[in-house]
Amino acid sequence: MGAVLIASDVAFTVVKVLGACYLIYLGWSQLRSVGNGVDVGHLQATPLPWQQRTLSGFLTNATNPKGIIFMVAVLPQFLSTQRPLWVQLLVMSVTCLAVDTVVMHGYAASASALRRWMRSAEAMRWQNRIFGGLLMLVGAGLFFVQRSVHQG
């Protein structure tokens, strides 16, 4: 698909316009959404065993294209041929794990602190307004994206 978009001005323009229109439609739908709030206090979710959660998390991260691209494109520039590879990979793994753990726990703590407020009908209306408006802005901005063709 990427090769077709690079080779064809028409295909690029069609995908761009359709994508922009779709984002604007999603934003408009979100903006108009009522947002009645969410009441999930009565639901009791049974937590999955740690083995299932770990496997699910591993599979999600191992198949995430953004993570794979990051690992392939960014991390190799920090490797040295003068040092043992396994030590460097161990240090990078521990560093990535530590940073990811801190960031994910920060997200979880923030979500937990905002949980009650985010479920209210007023908060839902504001979320719909903000994110609907952002989707519409991104969709409108997409109309101005120009295809750059690099001649080699």
C-alpha positions as CSV (number, residue, x, y, z in Angstrom):
1,M,0.0,0.0,0.0
2,G,2.8,2.4,0.9
3,A,4.5,1.8,-2.5
4,V,1.3,2.6,-4.3
5,L,0.8,5.8,-2.3
6,I,4.4,6.8,-3.1
7,A,4.1,6.1,-6.8
8,S,0.7,7.6,-7.5
9,D,-0.5,11.2,-6.9
10,V,-4.1,10.1,-7.4
11,A,-3.9,7.3,-4.8
12,F,-2.2,9.5,-2.3
13,T,-4.8,12.3,-2.8
14,V,-7.8,9.8,-2.5
15,V,-6.5,8.2,0.7
16,K,-5.7,11.6,2.1
17,V,-9.1,13.1,1.4
18,L,-10.9,9.9,2.6
19,G,-8.8,9.9,5.8
20,A,-9.5,13.6,6.4
21,C,-13.2,13.2,5.8
22,Y,-13.3,10.2,8.1
23,L,-11.5,12.0,10.9
24,I,-13.8,15.0,10.6
25,Y,-16.8,12.6,10.7
26,L,-15.5,10.9,13.8
27,G,-14.8,14.2,15.4
28,W,-18.3,15.5,14.6
29,S,-19.9,12.3,16.0
30,Q,-17.8,12.6,19.1
31,L,-18.6,16.3,19.5
32,R,-22.4,15.5,19.3
33,S,-22.2,12.5,21.7
34,V,-24.3,13.0,24.8
35,G,-21.9,11.6,27.4
36,N,-24.1,10.3,30.1
37,G,-21.3,9.2,32.4
38,V,-20.3,5.7,33.2
39,D,-21.5,3.8,36.3
40,V,-19.5,0.6,36.6
41,G,-19.4,0.5,40.4
42,H,-21.8,-2.5,40.5
43,L,-19.7,-4.6,38.1
44,Q,-17.3,-7.1,39.7
45,A,-14.5,-8.1,37.3
46,T,-12.6,-11.2,38.2
47,P,-8.9,-10.5,37.8
48,L,-7.0,-12.8,35.4
49,P,-4.2,-14.9,36.8
50,W,-0.8,-13.3,36.6
51,Q,0.4,-15.8,34.0
52,Q,-2.4,-14.8,31.6
53,R,-1.8,-11.1,32.2
54,T,1.9,-11.5,31.6
55,L,1.4,-13.5,28.4
56,S,-1.2,-11.0,27.2
57,G,1.2,-8.1,27.9
58,F,4.1,-9.8,26.2
59,L,2.1,-10.7,23.1
60,T,0.8,-7.1,22.9
61,N,4.3,-5.6,23.1
62,A,6.0,-8.2,21.0
63,T,3.6,-7.7,18.1
64,N,3.4,-3.9,18.4
65,P,4.9,-2.4,15.2
66,K,5.9,0.9,17.0
67,G,7.9,-1.0,19.6
68,I,9.6,-3.2,16.9
69,I,10.5,-0.1,14.9
70,F,11.9,1.6,18.0
71,M,14.0,-1.3,18.9
72,V,15.4,-1.8,15.4
73,A,15.8,1.9,14.5
74,V,16.9,3.6,17.7
75,L,18.6,1.2,20.0
76,P,21.3,-0.2,17.6
77,Q,23.0,3.2,17.5
78,F,23.9,2.8,21.2
79,L,25.7,-0.5,20.6
80,S,29.4,-0.7,20.6
81,T,31.5,-3.3,18.8
82,Q,34.2,-3.0,21.4
83,R,32.1,-4.4,24.2
84,P,30.3,-7.7,24.7
85,L,26.9,-7.6,23.1
86,W,25.1,-9.5,25.8
87,V,26.1,-7.0,28.5
88,Q,24.9,-4.1,26.3
89,L,21.6,-5.8,25.6
90,L,21.1,-6.6,29.3
91,V,21.7,-3.0,30.2
92,M,19.3,-1.8,27.5
93,S,16.7,-4.3,28.5
94,V,16.8,-3.4,32.2
95,T,16.8,0.3,31.3
96,C,13.7,0.0,29.0
97,L,12.0,-2.2,31.6
98,A,12.6,0.4,34.3
99,V,11.5,3.3,32.2
100,D,8.4,1.5,31.0
101,T,7.5,0.4,34.5
102,V,7.7,4.0,35.8
103,V,5.7,5.4,32.9
104,M,3.0,2.7,33.1
105,H,2.6,3.0,36.8
106,G,2.4,6.8,36.4
107,Y,-0.5,6.3,33.9
108,A,-2.2,3.9,36.2
109,A,-1.9,6.2,39.2
110,S,-3.2,9.1,37.2
111,A,-6.1,7.1,35.9
112,S,-6.9,5.9,39.4
113,A,-6.8,9.4,40.8
114,L,-9.1,10.8,38.0
115,R,-11.4,7.8,37.8
116,R,-14.4,9.2,39.8
117,W,-14.2,12.6,38.0
118,M,-13.8,11.0,34.5
119,R,-17.0,9.0,34.9
120,S,-19.3,12.0,35.6
121,A,-21.6,13.2,32.8
122,E,-20.0,16.6,32.8
123,A,-16.5,15.2,32.4
124,M,-17.8,13.0,29.6
125,R,-19.3,16.0,27.8
126,W,-16.0,17.9,28.1
127,Q,-14.0,14.9,26.9
128,N,-16.3,14.6,23.9
129,R,-16.0,18.3,23.1
130,I,-12.2,18.3,23.4
131,F,-11.4,15.1,21.6
132,G,-14.1,15.6,19.0
133,G,-12.7,19.0,18.2
134,L,-9.1,17.6,18.1
135,L,-10.2,14.9,15.6
136,M,-11.9,17.5,13.4
137,L,-8.7,19.7,13.6
138,V,-6.5,16.9,12.6
139,G,-8.8,15.9,9.8
140,A,-8.9,19.5,8.5
141,G,-5.1,19.7,8.8
142,L,-4.8,16.5,6.7
143,F,-6.2,18.4,3.7
144,F,-3.0,20.5,3.7
145,V,-0.5,17.6,3.8
146,Q,1.6,17.6,0.7
147,R,3.2,14.5,-0.7
148,S,7.0,14.8,-0.9
149,V,8.7,12.9,-3.6
150,H,12.5,12.4,-3.2
151,Q,14.3,12.0,-6.4
152,G,17.5,9.9,-6.1
